[in-house]
Amino acid sequence: MNVLRFSDLVAAGQASGRRVFIRADLNVPQDDAGNITEDTRIRASIPCIELALKAGAAVMVTSHLGRPTEGEFKPEDSLAPVAKRMGELLGREVPVVSNWVDGVTVAPGSLVLLENCRVNKGEKKNSEELARKMAQLCDIYVNDAFGTAHRAEGTTYGIAQFAKIACAGPLLAAEIDAITKALAAPKRPLVAIVAGSKVSTKLTILKSLSEKVDGLIVGGGIANTFMLAAGLSIGKSLAEADLVGEAKAVIEAMKARGAAVPIPVDVVTAKRFAADAEAVVKAADQVAEDDLILDIGPKTAALLAEQLKAAGTVVWNGPVGVFEFDAFGHGTEAIARAIAASGAFSIAGGGDTLAAIAKYGIEKDVSYISTGGGAFLEVLEGKKLPALEILEKRAAG
């Protein structure tokens, strides 16, 4: 993917004394008191900001936070808690600027955080008037927010159209490189894990991947639908019976290419959905009418682990069981440990996947952890992300 990279501009001395506008993804979870409960996205934004500051740029950073109403600023929409945490990580004060669209004063070597960009009227609908105003604020626009790259909004698309220079920050560039390596030029065999509660939300991804991958591992409610497609009974487990035909089509498409969708040979069941429910391992063809399938069984986990250890590239989106309940987390843990032990290039994305990676402590053993949920899924679907598309257009001149 041919885009201008901010790191190259810095290396060429083009950022010194320039006004640099960074669109970061600082949309972090907060508790009811407004305290940040998980700061991964803020930490991920720091390298780009430091790069700009060390280059002697006048730095403006903005992001959305939550779901504010355009044109109506409320205290709970403020990026002030983000500024505080960012200041701790950078070791400097980070002032927050409100009402910034019509002008921002920031000196070279200084940093300001521009208040929640989704409060600005026209942000979500990518208003040209707003985009042109924001473009006037800077000499260089840097998109470092992969998590919002699937949206064509004012700060992700519009400003990139009209800014003097539009480029990708280090985090966005790393995402582009990792996804290209995993999907465009993968080391084979390429194995994808797509799990989650519903086939319907990931059907286009399953179809797209069925044309590319050598192995397609399904888990969670998705696996239950595939078990139905394979003629197995799943009791009262979560599934989508109306999509059995679609699941069969994916199985056939894989088979036609000499690839496979492994169907579980054993499962872990319970009579109720609860952390303290009794977990019972059963053969896949022995599921009772009142059983809930909440995880893959140990034999299935061992078979999948062998496949993952032998892979050249692994793409992981979604846990294969209800890993939040320890009794039903063994399958996801086995998958996580196999990926960690594999020599494959591995890329993982999606909120539940990142939670599983953190739970089993394998962060250092995954080649690349994607910061985007929706954006990561859309790339797996084979979609062009608007924010990347505009950067490509600008790079092409």
C-alpha positions in Angstrom: 0.0 0.0 0.0 1.6 3.2 -1.1 1.1 6.0 1.4 3.3 8.8 2.6 4.8 8.0 6.0 5.3 10.6 8.7 8.5 8.9 9.8 10.0 9.5 6.3 9.0 13.2 6.5 10.6 13.6 9.9 13.8 11.8 8.6 13.9 14.2 5.7 13.7 17.2 8.1 10.3 18.3 6.8 8.5 18.4 10.2 10.8 20.9 11.9 8.9 24.1 12.8 5.8 22.8 11.0 2.2 22.6 12.4 1.4 18.9 12.7 -2.2 17.7 13.2 -2.4 14.1 14.5 -5.6 12.2 14.4 -5.1 9.6 17.2 -7.5 7.0 18.5 -7.8 7.8 22.2 -11.3 6.4 22.7 -10.5 4.6 26.0 -13.0 3.0 28.4 -13.9 4.9 31.5 -15.7 4.1 34.7 -18.8 6.0 36.0 -16.5 8.5 37.8 -14.6 9.2 34.5 -11.5 7.3 35.4 -9.7 5.5 32.6 -9.9 1.8 33.1 -7.6 0.6 30.2 -5.0 2.9 28.5 -3.6 0.8 25.7 -4.8 3.3 23.0 -3.2 6.2 24.8 0.1 4.3 25.1 -0.1 3.3 21.5 -0.4 7.0 20.4 2.7 8.2 22.2 5.4 7.2 19.6 3.9 9.4 16.9 3.5 12.3 19.3 7.1 12.0 20.5 8.3 11.7 16.9 6.7 15.0 16.1 7.9 16.8 19.3 11.5 15.6 18.8 11.4 16.9 15.3 10.5 20.3 16.6 7.0 20.4 15.2 4.1 22.4 16.7 1.8 19.5 17.6 -1.9 19.2 17.8 -3.6 15.9 18.6 -7.3 15.1 18.6 -9.6 12.1 18.9 -13.2 11.1 19.5 -14.2 9.8 22.9 -17.5 8.1 23.5 -20.6 9.1 21.5 -21.1 12.9 22.0 -23.9 14.9 20.4 -22.5 17.1 17.7 -22.6 20.8 18.7 -23.3 20.0 22.3 -20.3 19.7 24.6 -20.9 18.0 27.9 -18.2 17.5 30.6 -18.3 13.7 30.3 -17.3 14.1 26.6 -14.0 15.9 27.6 -10.6 14.5 26.7 -9.3 16.0 30.0 -8.7 12.5 31.6 -6.9 11.5 28.4 -4.7 14.6 28.6 -3.8 13.8 32.2 -2.7 10.2 31.4 -0.9 11.4 28.2 0.9 13.9 30.3 2.1 11.2 32.7 3.4 9.1 29.9 5.1 12.0 28.2 6.4 13.6 31.3 5.0 17.0 30.4 1.8 19.1 30.8 -0.8 18.5 28.0 -3.2 21.5 27.7 -6.7 20.8 26.4 -8.0 23.3 23.8 -11.8 23.7 23.3 -13.5 25.4 20.3 -10.4 24.9 18.2 -11.8 24.7 14.6 -11.4 28.4 13.8 -7.8 28.5 15.1 -5.2 27.0 17.4 -2.0 28.7 18.8 0.8 26.2 19.5 4.5 26.8 19.4 7.2 24.5 17.8 8.2 21.9 20.3 4.9 22.2 22.2 1.8 20.0 22.3 -1.9 20.6 22.7 -4.8 18.1 22.8 -7.8 19.4 20.8 -11.1 18.6 22.5 -13.3 15.7 21.4 -13.5 16.0 17.6 -17.0 14.4 17.4 -18.5 17.4 19.2 -17.8 19.5 16.1 -20.8 19.9 13.8 -20.3 18.0 10.5 -17.6 15.6 11.8 -19.5 12.3 11.3 -20.9 13.3 8.0 -17.5 14.5 6.8 -18.6 18.1 6.1 -16.4 19.8 3.5 -16.7 23.2 5.2 -15.4 21.6 8.5 -12.7 19.6 6.7 -11.3 22.7 4.9 -11.2 24.7 8.2 -9.3 21.9 10.0 -6.9 21.6 7.0 -6.1 25.3 7.5 -4.8 24.5 11.0 -1.8 22.5 9.8 1.0 22.0 7.4 1.1 18.2 7.9 -1.9 16.0 8.6 -1.0 12.6 10.2 -3.6 9.8 10.6 -2.4 7.5 13.3 -5.9 6.1 14.2 -6.3 2.7 12.6 -9.3 2.0 14.9 -11.3 4.6 13.0 -9.9 4.0 9.5 -13.1 2.3 8.4 -15.0 5.6 8.8 -15.0 8.5 6.4 -15.3 11.4 8.8 -14.0 14.9 9.0 -10.8 14.1 11.0 -10.2 10.7 9.2 -11.0 11.6 5.6 -12.0 15.2 4.9 -9.0 16.9 6.4 -6.7 14.5 4.5 -8.3 15.7 1.2 -7.4 19.3 1.8 -4.3 19.4 4.0 -1.0 20.5 2.3 0.5 17.1 3.2 -1.4 14.0 4.4 0.4 10.9 5.7 0.3 7.8 7.9 1.6 7.9 11.5 3.8 5.0 12.8 0.9 3.1 14.3 -1.2 3.2 11.2 1.8 2.4 9.0 2.5 -0.7 11.3 -1.1 -1.9 10.9 -0.8 -1.5 7.1 2.4 -3.5 7.0 1.2 -6.2 9.4 -2.1 -6.8 7.5 -0.3 -6.7 4.1 2.1 -9.3 5.4 -0.7 -11.5 6.8 -3.1 -11.3 3.9 -1.5 -10.0 0.7 1.8 -12.0 0.9 1.4 -14.6 3.6 3.8 -17.3 4.4 1.8 -20.6 4.0 -0.1 -22.3 5.4 -2.3 -19.4 6.3 -4.7 -20.2 9.1 -7.5 -17.9 10.2 -9.5 -18.2 13.4 -12.9 -16.5 13.2 -15.0 -16.9 16.4 -17.8 -15.1 18.1 -21.5 -15.4 18.8 -23.0 -14.8 15.4 -22.3 -16.0 11.9 -24.4 -13.1 10.5 -22.0 -10.5 11.8 -19.0 -12.3 10.3 -20.5 -14.0 7.3 -18.8 -11.7 4.7 -15.4 -12.3 6.5 -15.9 -16.0 6.4 -16.7 -15.9 2.7 -13.8 -13.7 1.9 -11.3 -15.7 4.0 -12.6 -19.0 2.5 -11.1 -17.9 -0.8 -7.6 -17.2 0.7 -6.8 -19.4 3.7 -5.5 -22.9 4.0 -7.4 -23.5 7.3 -10.5 -21.7 8.7 -11.0 -22.4 12.4 -14.5 -21.3 13.7 -15.4 -21.0 17.3 -18.1 -19.8 19.7 -21.7 -19.5 18.4 -20.3 -19.5 14.8 -18.9 -23.0 15.4 -22.3 -24.2 16.6 -23.9 -23.1 13.3 -21.1 -25.0 11.4 -21.8 -28.1 13.6 -25.5 -27.9 12.5 -24.3 -27.6 8.9 -22.2 -30.8 9.4 -25.4 -32.6 10.7 -24.6 -32.5 14.4 -27.0 -31.8 17.2 -26.2 -28.8 19.4 -28.9 -28.9 22.0 -30.0 -25.4 23.1 -26.7 -23.8 22.2 -26.5 -20.4 20.6 -26.6 -20.8 16.7 -28.3 -19.3 13.6 -30.2 -22.1 12.0 -31.2 -19.9 9.1 -27.6 -19.5 8.1 -26.8 -23.2 7.9 -26.9 -23.0 4.1 -24.3 -20.2 4.2 -22.1 -22.3 6.5 -22.3 -25.3 4.1 -21.3 -23.0 1.2 -18.2 -21.9 3.1 -17.3 -25.5 3.9 -17.7 -26.5 0.2 -15.7 -23.5 -1.0 -12.9 -24.5 1.3 -13.1 -28.2 0.3 -13.0 -27.3 -3.4 -9.6 -25.7 -2.8 -8.3 -28.6 -0.8 -8.6 -26.6 2.4 -10.9 -27.3 5.4 -13.1 -25.9 8.2 -12.3 -28.2 11.1 -15.6 -29.2 12.9 -15.2 -29.9 16.6 -14.8 -33.6 17.6 -15.6 -32.8 21.2 -17.1 -29.9 23.2 -17.6 -28.6 26.7 -21.2 -28.4 27.7 -23.2 -27.0 30.6 -26.9 -27.0 31.6 -26.9 -23.3 32.2 -24.9 -20.2 31.2 -23.0 -19.3 34.4 -19.4 -19.2 35.7 -20.2 -21.8 38.3 -22.1 -24.2 36.0 -20.7 -27.7 35.9 -18.5 -28.2 32.8 -18.9 -31.6 31.0 -16.7 -32.7 28.1 -18.7 -34.7 25.5 -18.1 -36.1 22.0 -19.5 -33.7 19.4 -22.2 -36.3 18.5 -23.3 -36.8 22.1 -24.8 -33.4 22.9 -28.1 -33.6 24.7 -31.2 -31.6 23.9 -30.8 -29.4 27.1 -27.0 -28.9 26.7 -25.3 -25.5 26.0 -22.0 -25.8 24.2 -19.7 -23.2 25.8 -16.2 -24.3 24.6 -14.4 -26.7 22.3 -13.2 -29.9 24.0 -9.6 -31.0 24.8 -9.3 -33.3 21.7 -10.4 -30.5 19.4 -8.2 -28.0 21.1 -5.2 -30.4 20.7 -5.9 -30.9 17.0 -6.3 -27.2 16.4 -3.1 -26.4 18.4 -1.1 -28.8 16.1 -2.5 -27.0 13.0 -1.6 -23.6 14.5 1.9 -24.7 15.5 2.5 -25.8 11.9 1.2 -22.6 10.3 3.2 -20.0 8.5 0.7 -17.2 9.2 -2.1 -17.0 11.7 -4.9 -14.4 11.7 -7.0 -14.4 14.9 -10.3 -12.8 15.6 -12.4 -14.0 18.5 -12.2 -16.5 21.4 -13.4 -20.0 20.8 -15.4 -20.4 24.0 -16.8 -18.4 26.9 -13.3 -17.7 28.2 -14.5 -15.2 30.8 -15.7 -18.2 32.8 -12.5 -20.2 33.7 -14.3 -23.6 33.3 -15.0 -22.7 29.7 -11.7 -21.0 28.8 -9.5 -24.0 28.2 -10.1 -24.0 24.5 -9.3 -20.3 24.0 -6.2 -20.8 26.3 -5.0 -23.7 24.2 -5.4 -21.7 21.0 -3.6 -18.7 22.6 -0.7 -20.9 23.8 -0.4 -22.6 20.4 -0.2 -19.3 18.7 2.4 -18.2 21.2 4.5 -21.3 20.6 4.2 -21.2 16.8 6.9 -19.8 14.6 4.1 -18.3 12.4 3.7 -14.6 11.8 0.5 -13.9 13.9 -1.8 -11.0 13.8 -4.7 -10.6 16.3 -7.5 -8.1 16.5 -10.9 -7.4 18.2 -11.7 -6.5 21.7 -12.5 -10.0 23.0 -9.3 -11.4 21.4 -7.2 -8.7 23.1 -8.8 -9.5 26.4 -8.0 -13.2 25.9 -4.4 -12.3 25.0 -4.1 -10.2 28.1 -5.7 -13.0 30.3 -3.2 -15.6 29.2 -0.2 -13.2 29.1 0.9 -13.9 25.6 1.2 -10.2 24.4 4.9 -10.6 23.6 4.4 -13.8 21.6 1.9 -12.4 19.1 3.7 -10.8 16.2 1.2 -8.0 15.8 -1.8 -7.0 17.9 -4.2 -4.7 16.0 -5.6 -1.7 17.8 -8.7 -1.7 15.5 -11.9 -3.7 16.1 -14.3 -2.8 13.3 -11.4 -1.7 11.0 -9.6 -5.0 11.5 -12.7 -6.9 10.6 -13.3 -4.8 7.4 -9.8 -5.5 6.2 -10.4 -9.2 6.7 -13.5 -8.8 4.6 -11.3 -7.4 1.8 -12.8 -4.0 2.1 -10.9 -0.8 1.3 -10.8 1.4 4.4 -11.7 5.1 3.5 -9.0 6.6 5.7 -6.3 4.5 3.9 -7.8 5.1 0.5 -7.6 8.9 0.8 -3.9 8.6 2.0 -3.1 6.5 -1.1 -4.8 9.0 -3.3 -2.8 11.9 -1.8 0.5 9.9 -2.1 -0.3 9.3 -5.8 -0.6 13.1 -6.2 
